[in-house]
Amino acid sequence: MMQGARLQRAPRTLSNITKSICAQSAYRLRSYASVTAPAEKDPVELDQITTLSNGIRVATEALPGAFSGIGVYVDAGSRYENDALRGVSHIVDRLAFKSTSSRTADQMLEAVESLGGNIQCASSRESLMYQSATFNSAIDTTVGLLAETILDPLITEQEIESQLETADYEIGEIWGKPELILPELVHMAAYKDNTLGNPLLCPKERLG
């Protein structure tokens, strides 16, 4: 012990008191044995994006489970339509999973139903979305059906007429329900016939 040395006591400020309490608390915590659970991986770390030689980007996420979600997202939609193409996206999404060069519409429907999951197409303002939730064992078949309906549709006159009639009914139903048509009216007012203001639904006068 050094004699003659003066001990300088630190001022009892709130900061010093807080540090002292924290130090004592840390000491008490360290004095007991504890088990720390291993840190779970951030979901982002499970994601992987691969760019194929043809430029298509494939995003995958490795998650456990019996089902897999598969989707193809095409950079197309109503915002890209001009006056001559107005409403095409809406009709194209209705023509998904119909006849192709290698299947009739009935065969395609049978193949889709045999997957035992959910498969659909939907158009939006900025993309065409082909999506499916299916058993892991059916992934290859599902990807094949998605590729077939996107790249190799037959699109017969009969199918077009049938889907135009369905779209006509659908448009009337949606315009008759304020809660459904309100988002459409907001976009049309905000962007005024420009990109995101283009109608998501095919205008009735364009169906012909």
ChimeraX commands (.cxc) that place a marker at each C-alpha (Angstrom):
marker #1 position 0.00,0.00,0.00 radius 0.5
marker #1 position 1.45,3.39,-0.92 radius 0.5
marker #1 position 1.58,5.91,1.90 radius 0.5
marker #1 position 1.06,9.61,1.39 radius 0.5
marker #1 position -0.84,9.10,-1.80 radius 0.5
marker #1 position -4.23,10.77,-1.85 radius 0.5
marker #1 position -7.08,8.75,-3.15 radius 0.5
marker #1 position -9.25,10.80,-5.47 radius 0.5
marker #1 position -12.88,9.70,-5.28 radius 0.5
marker #1 position -14.76,10.05,-8.55 radius 0.5
marker #1 position -17.75,12.37,-8.34 radius 0.5
marker #1 position -21.00,10.48,-7.72 radius 0.5
marker #1 position -22.57,11.45,-10.99 radius 0.5
marker #1 position -25.53,9.61,-12.45 radius 0.5
marker #1 position -23.24,8.21,-15.16 radius 0.5
marker #1 position -20.80,6.75,-12.65 radius 0.5
marker #1 position -23.60,5.30,-10.52 radius 0.5
marker #1 position -25.11,3.66,-13.60 radius 0.5
marker #1 position -21.74,2.17,-14.62 radius 0.5
marker #1 position -21.24,0.81,-11.11 radius 0.5
marker #1 position -24.68,-0.82,-11.05 radius 0.5
marker #1 position -24.11,-2.34,-14.51 radius 0.5
marker #1 position -20.71,-3.71,-13.45 radius 0.5
marker #1 position -22.17,-5.28,-10.30 radius 0.5
marker #1 position -25.06,-6.75,-12.29 radius 0.5
marker #1 position -22.66,-8.19,-14.84 radius 0.5
marker #1 position -20.59,-9.74,-12.06 radius 0.5
marker #1 position -23.66,-11.35,-10.49 radius 0.5
marker #1 position -24.73,-12.71,-13.87 radius 0.5
marker #1 position -21.27,-14.17,-14.53 radius 0.5
marker #1 position -21.21,-15.89,-11.16 radius 0.5
marker #1 position -23.90,-18.41,-12.25 radius 0.5
marker #1 position -23.58,-21.15,-14.87 radius 0.5
marker #1 position -25.73,-20.56,-17.92 radius 0.5
marker #1 position -26.52,-22.30,-21.18 radius 0.5
marker #1 position -26.71,-20.19,-24.34 radius 0.5
marker #1 position -28.86,-21.52,-27.18 radius 0.5
marker #1 position -27.12,-21.55,-30.57 radius 0.5
marker #1 position -28.03,-18.51,-32.65 radius 0.5
marker #1 position -30.55,-19.22,-35.40 radius 0.5
marker #1 position -29.61,-18.33,-38.93 radius 0.5
marker #1 position -31.04,-15.16,-40.34 radius 0.5
marker #1 position -33.65,-16.12,-43.00 radius 0.5
marker #1 position -31.72,-13.99,-45.49 radius 0.5
marker #1 position -28.75,-16.36,-45.12 radius 0.5
marker #1 position -30.93,-19.17,-46.47 radius 0.5
marker #1 position -31.59,-17.30,-49.71 radius 0.5
marker #1 position -29.59,-17.74,-52.87 radius 0.5
marker #1 position -29.91,-15.96,-56.21 radius 0.5
marker #1 position -28.47,-17.65,-59.29 radius 0.5
marker #1 position -28.33,-16.08,-62.74 radius 0.5
marker #1 position -28.60,-18.60,-65.58 radius 0.5
marker #1 position -26.72,-18.28,-68.88 radius 0.5
marker #1 position -29.88,-16.98,-70.59 radius 0.5
marker #1 position -30.22,-14.14,-68.05 radius 0.5
marker #1 position -33.05,-15.62,-65.99 radius 0.5
marker #1 position -32.57,-15.07,-62.26 radius 0.5
marker #1 position -33.50,-17.94,-59.95 radius 0.5
marker #1 position -34.09,-17.18,-56.27 radius 0.5
marker #1 position -34.17,-20.16,-53.90 radius 0.5
marker #1 position -34.78,-20.46,-50.19 radius 0.5
marker #1 position -33.98,-23.67,-48.31 radius 0.5
marker #1 position -36.72,-24.22,-45.74 radius 0.5
marker #1 position -37.88,-27.52,-44.20 radius 0.5
marker #1 position -41.36,-28.77,-45.01 radius 0.5
marker #1 position -43.37,-31.12,-47.22 radius 0.5
marker #1 position -44.51,-28.38,-49.59 radius 0.5
marker #1 position -42.59,-26.03,-51.89 radius 0.5
marker #1 position -43.64,-22.71,-53.32 radius 0.5
marker #1 position -42.62,-22.18,-56.94 radius 0.5
marker #1 position -43.17,-19.04,-58.97 radius 0.5
marker #1 position -42.23,-17.41,-62.24 radius 0.5
marker #1 position -42.40,-13.62,-62.27 radius 0.5
marker #1 position -42.38,-11.94,-65.67 radius 0.5
marker #1 position -41.44,-8.28,-65.98 radius 0.5
marker #1 position -44.69,-7.34,-67.73 radius 0.5
marker #1 position -48.04,-5.91,-66.73 radius 0.5
marker #1 position -50.55,-3.15,-67.32 radius 0.5
marker #1 position -48.04,-0.34,-66.68 radius 0.5
marker #1 position -46.20,-1.32,-69.89 radius 0.5
marker #1 position -49.32,-1.35,-72.09 radius 0.5
marker #1 position -49.93,1.31,-74.72 radius 0.5
marker #1 position -53.28,2.25,-76.25 radius 0.5
marker #1 position -53.11,-0.66,-78.72 radius 0.5
marker #1 position -52.38,-3.21,-75.97 radius 0.5
marker #1 position -54.66,-1.88,-73.23 radius 0.5
marker #1 position -56.11,-4.81,-71.24 radius 0.5
marker #1 position -53.86,-7.52,-72.71 radius 0.5
marker #1 position -52.24,-8.46,-69.37 radius 0.5
marker #1 position -55.64,-9.17,-67.85 radius 0.5
marker #1 position -56.60,-11.51,-70.71 radius 0.5
marker #1 position -53.17,-13.19,-70.86 radius 0.5
marker #1 position -53.41,-14.23,-67.20 radius 0.5
marker #1 position -56.82,-15.79,-67.95 radius 0.5
marker #1 position -55.30,-17.83,-70.79 radius 0.5
marker #1 position -52.74,-19.50,-68.51 radius 0.5
marker #1 position -52.85,-23.29,-68.08 radius 0.5
marker #1 position -54.94,-23.86,-71.19 radius 0.5
marker #1 position -53.90,-25.80,-74.31 radius 0.5
marker #1 position -50.26,-25.98,-75.40 radius 0.5
marker #1 position -48.49,-27.55,-78.37 radius 0.5
marker #1 position -48.28,-30.86,-76.48 radius 0.5
marker #1 position -51.49,-30.86,-74.38 radius 0.5
marker #1 position -55.15,-30.05,-74.82 radius 0.5
marker #1 position -56.82,-27.76,-72.29 radius 0.5
marker #1 position -58.42,-30.80,-70.62 radius 0.5
marker #1 position -55.06,-32.56,-70.36 radius 0.5
marker #1 position -53.49,-29.45,-68.85 radius 0.5
marker #1 position -56.31,-29.19,-66.31 radius 0.5
marker #1 position -55.88,-32.86,-65.41 radius 0.5
marker #1 position -52.12,-32.42,-64.99 radius 0.5
marker #1 position -52.60,-29.37,-62.76 radius 0.5
marker #1 position -55.19,-31.11,-60.58 radius 0.5
marker #1 position -52.97,-34.19,-60.21 radius 0.5
marker #1 position -50.30,-32.09,-58.47 radius 0.5
marker #1 position -52.42,-31.99,-55.33 radius 0.5
marker #1 position -51.52,-28.38,-54.62 radius 0.5
marker #1 position -52.45,-24.90,-55.72 radius 0.5
marker #1 position -51.39,-23.37,-59.04 radius 0.5
marker #1 position -52.48,-20.06,-60.53 radius 0.5
marker #1 position -51.61,-17.05,-62.68 radius 0.5
marker #1 position -52.29,-13.42,-61.81 radius 0.5
marker #1 position -51.51,-10.17,-63.57 radius 0.5
marker #1 position -50.53,-7.00,-61.76 radius 0.5
marker #1 position -49.39,-3.57,-62.82 radius 0.5
marker #1 position -45.72,-4.55,-62.88 radius 0.5
marker #1 position -45.60,-8.31,-63.38 radius 0.5
marker #1 position -47.28,-11.49,-64.54 radius 0.5
marker #1 position -47.09,-14.03,-61.72 radius 0.5
marker #1 position -47.29,-17.78,-62.28 radius 0.5
marker #1 position -47.30,-19.43,-58.85 radius 0.5
marker #1 position -47.72,-22.85,-57.30 radius 0.5
marker #1 position -47.62,-24.56,-53.91 radius 0.5
marker #1 position -47.04,-28.27,-54.36 radius 0.5
marker #1 position -45.50,-31.36,-52.79 radius 0.5
marker #1 position -41.70,-31.51,-52.93 radius 0.5
marker #1 position -41.92,-34.70,-54.99 radius 0.5
marker #1 position -43.79,-32.81,-57.73 radius 0.5
marker #1 position -41.36,-29.92,-58.17 radius 0.5
marker #1 position -40.03,-31.15,-61.53 radius 0.5
marker #1 position -43.54,-31.64,-62.91 radius 0.5
marker #1 position -44.67,-28.24,-61.63 radius 0.5
marker #1 position -41.73,-26.39,-63.16 radius 0.5
marker #1 position -42.43,-28.20,-66.44 radius 0.5
marker #1 position -46.08,-27.11,-66.44 radius 0.5
marker #1 position -45.15,-23.51,-65.64 radius 0.5
marker #1 position -42.60,-23.47,-68.46 radius 0.5
marker #1 position -45.07,-25.05,-70.87 radius 0.5
marker #1 position -47.89,-22.58,-70.25 radius 0.5
marker #1 position -45.52,-19.57,-70.38 radius 0.5
marker #1 position -43.35,-20.53,-73.36 radius 0.5
marker #1 position -45.54,-22.82,-75.45 radius 0.5
marker #1 position -49.24,-21.86,-75.23 radius 0.5
marker #1 position -51.47,-22.72,-78.15 radius 0.5
marker #1 position -54.13,-20.04,-77.47 radius 0.5
marker #1 position -56.99,-21.16,-79.67 radius 0.5
marker #1 position -59.81,-18.90,-80.90 radius 0.5
marker #1 position -62.27,-20.90,-78.79 radius 0.5
marker #1 position -60.21,-20.31,-75.64 radius 0.5
marker #1 position -59.93,-16.60,-76.35 radius 0.5
marker #1 position -63.70,-16.23,-76.85 radius 0.5
marker #1 position -64.38,-18.18,-73.67 radius 0.5
marker #1 position -61.98,-16.08,-71.59 radius 0.5
marker #1 position -63.31,-12.81,-73.02 radius 0.5
marker #1 position -66.79,-13.80,-71.84 radius 0.5
marker #1 position -65.42,-14.69,-68.41 radius 0.5
marker #1 position -63.49,-11.41,-68.23 radius 0.5
marker #1 position -66.64,-9.48,-69.20 radius 0.5
marker #1 position -68.52,-11.01,-66.27 radius 0.5
marker #1 position -65.56,-10.50,-63.92 radius 0.5
marker #1 position -65.20,-6.83,-64.85 radius 0.5
marker #1 position -68.90,-6.20,-64.25 radius 0.5
marker #1 position -68.74,-7.88,-60.83 radius 0.5
marker #1 position -65.70,-5.89,-59.68 radius 0.5
marker #1 position -67.03,-2.53,-60.89 radius 0.5
marker #1 position -70.22,-3.27,-58.97 radius 0.5
marker #1 position -68.38,-3.59,-55.64 radius 0.5
marker #1 position -66.91,-0.30,-54.31 radius 0.5
marker #1 position -64.46,-2.03,-51.95 radius 0.5
marker #1 position -62.92,-3.91,-54.90 radius 0.5
marker #1 position -62.82,-1.11,-57.46 radius 0.5
marker #1 position -61.60,1.66,-55.12 radius 0.5
marker #1 position -57.85,0.78,-55.42 radius 0.5
marker #1 position -58.26,0.83,-59.21 radius 0.5
marker #1 position -59.87,4.27,-59.15 radius 0.5
marker #1 position -57.15,5.63,-56.83 radius 0.5
marker #1 position -54.40,4.48,-59.23 radius 0.5
marker #1 position -56.23,5.92,-62.22 radius 0.5
marker #1 position -56.66,9.27,-60.47 radius 0.5
marker #1 position -53.11,9.41,-59.11 radius 0.5
marker #1 position -51.25,8.52,-62.32 radius 0.5
marker #1 position -53.80,9.67,-64.92 radius 0.5
marker #1 position -53.47,7.19,-67.81 radius 0.5
marker #1 position -49.71,6.91,-67.34 radius 0.5
marker #1 position -47.83,3.72,-66.39 radius 0.5
marker #1 position -49.29,2.80,-62.97 radius 0.5
marker #1 position -52.47,4.63,-63.93 radius 0.5
marker #1 position -53.19,2.21,-66.76 radius 0.5
marker #1 position -56.23,0.06,-65.90 radius 0.5
marker #1 position -55.45,-3.29,-64.32 radius 0.5
marker #1 position -58.70,-4.72,-65.67 radius 0.5
marker #1 position -59.35,-4.79,-69.38 radius 0.5
marker #1 position -61.76,-1.91,-70.20 radius 0.5
marker #1 position -65.10,-3.33,-71.36 radius 0.5
marker #1 position -64.94,-1.40,-74.60 radius 0.5
marker #1 position -61.62,-3.14,-75.40 radius 0.5
marker #1 position -62.88,-6.71,-75.05 radius 0.5
marker #1 position -63.93,-6.87,-78.68 radius 0.5
marker link #1:1,2 radius 0.2
marker link #1:2,3 radius 0.2
marker link #1:3,4 radius 0.2
marker link #1:4,5 radius 0.2
marker link #1:5,6 radius 0.2
marker link #1:6,7 radius 0.2
marker link #1:7,8 radius 0.2
marker link #1:8,9 radius 0.2
marker link #1:9,10 radius 0.2
marker link #1:10,11 radius 0.2
marker link #1:11,12 radius 0.2
marker link #1:12,13 radius 0.2
marker link #1:13,14 radius 0.2
marker link #1:14,15 radius 0.2
marker link #1:15,16 radius 0.2
marker link #1:16,17 radius 0.2
marker link #1:17,18 radius 0.2
marker link #1:18,19 radius 0.2
marker link #1:19,20 radius 0.2
marker link #1:20,21 radius 0.2
marker link #1:21,22 radius 0.2
marker link #1:22,23 radius 0.2
marker link #1:23,24 radius 0.2
marker link #1:24,25 radius 0.2
marker link #1:25,26 radius 0.2
marker link #1:26,27 radius 0.2
marker link #1:27,28 radius 0.2
marker link #1:28,29 radius 0.2
marker link #1:29,30 radius 0.2
marker link #1:30,31 radius 0.2
marker link #1:31,32 radius 0.2
marker link #1:32,33 radius 0.2
marker link #1:33,34 radius 0.2
marker link #1:34,35 radius 0.2
marker link #1:35,36 radius 0.2
marker link #1:36,37 radius 0.2
marker link #1:37,38 radius 0.2
marker link #1:38,39 radius 0.2
marker link #1:39,40 radius 0.2
marker link #1:40,41 radius 0.2
marker link #1:41,42 radius 0.2
marker link #1:42,43 radius 0.2
marker link #1:43,44 radius 0.2
marker link #1:44,45 radius 0.2
marker link #1:45,46 radius 0.2
marker link #1:46,47 radius 0.2
marker link #1:47,48 radius 0.2
marker link #1:48,49 radius 0.2
marker link #1:49,50 radius 0.2
marker link #1:50,51 radius 0.2
marker link #1:51,52 radius 0.2
marker link #1:52,53 radius 0.2
marker link #1:53,54 radius 0.2
marker link #1:54,55 radius 0.2
marker link #1:55,56 radius 0.2
marker link #1:56,57 radius 0.2
marker link #1:57,58 radius 0.2
marker link #1:58,59 radius 0.2
marker link #1:59,60 radius 0.2
marker link #1:60,61 radius 0.2
marker link #1:61,62 radius 0.2
marker link #1:62,63 radius 0.2
marker link #1:63,64 radius 0.2
marker link #1:64,65 radius 0.2
marker link #1:65,66 radius 0.2
marker link #1:66,67 radius 0.2
marker link #1:67,68 radius 0.2
marker link #1:68,69 radius 0.2
marker link #1:69,70 radius 0.2
marker link #1:70,71 radius 0.2
marker link #1:71,72 radius 0.2
marker link #1:72,73 radius 0.2
marker link #1:73,74 radius 0.2
marker link #1:74,75 radius 0.2
marker link #1:75,76 radius 0.2
marker link #1:76,77 radius 0.2
marker link #1:77,78 radius 0.2
marker link #1:78,79 radius 0.2
marker link #1:79,80 radius 0.2
marker link #1:80,81 radius 0.2
marker link #1:81,82 radius 0.2
marker link #1:82,83 radius 0.2
marker link #1:83,84 radius 0.2
marker link #1:84,85 radius 0.2
marker link #1:85,86 radius 0.2
marker link #1:86,87 radius 0.2
marker link #1:87,88 radius 0.2
marker link #1:88,89 radius 0.2
marker link #1:89,90 radius 0.2
marker link #1:90,91 radius 0.2
marker link #1:91,92 radius 0.2
marker link #1:92,93 radius 0.2
marker link #1:93,94 radius 0.2
marker link #1:94,95 radius 0.2
marker link #1:95,96 radius 0.2
marker link #1:96,97 radius 0.2
marker link #1:97,98 radius 0.2
marker link #1:98,99 radius 0.2
marker link #1:99,100 radius 0.2
marker link #1:100,101 radius 0.2
marker link #1:101,102 radius 0.2
marker link #1:102,103 radius 0.2
marker link #1:103,104 radius 0.2
marker link #1:104,105 radius 0.2
marker link #1:105,106 radius 0.2
marker link #1:106,107 radius 0.2
marker link #1:107,108 radius 0.2
marker link #1:108,109 radius 0.2
marker link #1:109,110 radius 0.2
marker link #1:110,111 radius 0.2
marker link #1:111,112 radius 0.2
marker link #1:112,113 radius 0.2
marker link #1:113,114 radius 0.2
marker link #1:114,115 radius 0.2
marker link #1:115,116 radius 0.2
marker link #1:116,117 radius 0.2
marker link #1:117,118 radius 0.2
marker link #1:118,119 radius 0.2
marker link #1:119,120 radius 0.2
marker link #1:120,121 radius 0.2
marker link #1:121,122 radius 0.2
marker link #1:122,123 radius 0.2
marker link #1:123,124 radius 0.2
marker link #1:124,125 radius 0.2
marker link #1:125,126 radius 0.2
marker link #1:126,127 radius 0.2
marker link #1:127,128 radius 0.2
marker link #1:128,129 radius 0.2
marker link #1:129,130 radius 0.2
marker link #1:130,131 radius 0.2
marker link #1:131,132 radius 0.2
marker link #1:132,133 radius 0.2
marker link #1:133,134 radius 0.2
marker link #1:134,135 radius 0.2
marker link #1:135,136 radius 0.2
marker link #1:136,137 radius 0.2
marker link #1:137,138 radius 0.2
marker link #1:138,139 radius 0.2
marker link #1:139,140 radius 0.2
marker link #1:140,141 radius 0.2
marker link #1:141,142 radius 0.2
marker link #1:142,143 radius 0.2
marker link #1:143,144 radius 0.2
marker link #1:144,145 radius 0.2
marker link #1:145,146 radius 0.2
marker link #1:146,147 radius 0.2
marker link #1:147,148 radius 0.2
marker link #1:148,149 radius 0.2
marker link #1:149,150 radius 0.2
marker link #1:150,151 radius 0.2
marker link #1:151,152 radius 0.2
marker link #1:152,153 radius 0.2
marker link #1:153,154 radius 0.2
marker link #1:154,155 radius 0.2
marker link #1:155,156 radius 0.2
marker link #1:156,157 radius 0.2
marker link #1:157,158 radius 0.2
marker link #1:158,159 radius 0.2
marker link #1:159,160 radius 0.2
marker link #1:160,161 radius 0.2
marker link #1:161,162 radius 0.2
marker link #1:162,163 radius 0.2
marker link #1:163,164 radius 0.2
marker link #1:164,165 radius 0.2
marker link #1:165,166 radius 0.2
marker link #1:166,167 radius 0.2
marker link #1:167,168 radius 0.2
marker link #1:168,169 radius 0.2
marker link #1:169,170 radius 0.2
marker link #1:170,171 radius 0.2
marker link #1:171,172 radius 0.2
marker link #1:172,173 radius 0.2
marker link #1:173,174 radius 0.2
marker link #1:174,175 radius 0.2
marker link #1:175,176 radius 0.2
marker link #1:176,177 radius 0.2
marker link #1:177,178 radius 0.2
marker link #1:178,179 radius 0.2
marker link #1:179,180 radius 0.2
marker link #1:180,181 radius 0.2
marker link #1:181,182 radius 0.2
marker link #1:182,183 radius 0.2
marker link #1:183,184 radius 0.2
marker link #1:184,185 radius 0.2
marker link #1:185,186 radius 0.2
marker link #1:186,187 radius 0.2
marker link #1:187,188 radius 0.2
marker link #1:188,189 radius 0.2
marker link #1:189,190 radius 0.2
marker link #1:190,191 radius 0.2
marker link #1:191,192 radius 0.2
marker link #1:192,193 radius 0.2
marker link #1:193,194 radius 0.2
marker link #1:194,195 radius 0.2
marker link #1:195,196 radius 0.2
marker link #1:196,197 radius 0.2
marker link #1:197,198 radius 0.2
marker link #1:198,199 radius 0.2
marker link #1:199,200 radius 0.2
marker link #1:200,201 radius 0.2
marker link #1:201,202 radius 0.2
marker link #1:202,203 radius 0.2
marker link #1:203,204 radius 0.2
marker link #1:204,205 radius 0.2
marker link #1:205,206 radius 0.2
marker link #1:206,207 radius 0.2
marker link #1:207,208 radius 0.2
view
